[in-house]
Amino acid sequence: YTARTIEEIASQSSRSPTDVEAALHRARIALFERRSRRPRPHLDDKVLTAWNGLMMAAFAEAGRALQRVDYSQVAVENAHFLYQTMRGDEGRLLRTWRAGSEAHYNAYLEDYAYLADGLLALYQTVFDERWFSWARELMDIVVERFRDEQDGGFFDTSDDHEALIHRPKDVQDNAVPSGNAMAAHALLLLSLYTGEGAHWELAEHSVSSMSGAMAQYPTGFAQWLNAATLILGEPKEVAIAGKSGAEDTEAMLQIVRADYRPYMVVALGENGTSIPLLNDRERRDGRATAYVCHRFVCRQPVTSAEALAEQLSE
């Protein structure tokens, strides 16, 4: 490590920059030889499904907000990798992978919840419905395999995980968000896309059960607060019936993305896709048409970006 530039060192030592660079080169060789005699530190090169889900959401949202295609592409490539590598039989996830070996270990709640959240963020960036469908598949597994039927919420391990003395259920944020809180948030978003009230009620029950903890220790339950504000924010659904990449469709998207709207989900495509929010949403007069809805009750559809902006600003 050199704290100053080569030129600064040369001027202060009355040596030429070439001599300084040569001296540093010899020093690096000597240092490397000495360090090579010591045990090397271990390299943590494992790939975790959960952490990749968090990263996917960050790149997808950044790509959308900053109009960075390269960021969005990172998220897409990551989704392809996880689907091919970490998705096992019957859609079950695996926890960890390293180059040169197969993915292994049963995935935990956070793996499913973080990845589902990342996939939903990715869908809203590229509008490839396969990522929405995978997120829905993952949360269906969470409801089936991780749900705590007695006290609400979700366990950290599935019902067919290896037998443990105690089945853990962590609800507090640590270095990463609580898997329970992220699962609730993902279920809320899915409910906005599917209209499935059971998912909304399940998530809302989990969030309400944490109200005391959120009020007393808000910094330890930040992801629960995110879910609570989504519930209280009267979220909207926007369905855009149009062809991706078409000029009129892109004009609608520009309006939707012009402002920060955290309490809104967006679907784009043609009627008949696997996304219920787009069902029976037809283009009007051959033009891209936007439907602004609240819990699947929609306002009058509009075919101009200006009219959409007016509805969203109300």
Disulfide bonds with the S-S distance in Angstrom:
Cys293-Cys298 1.97
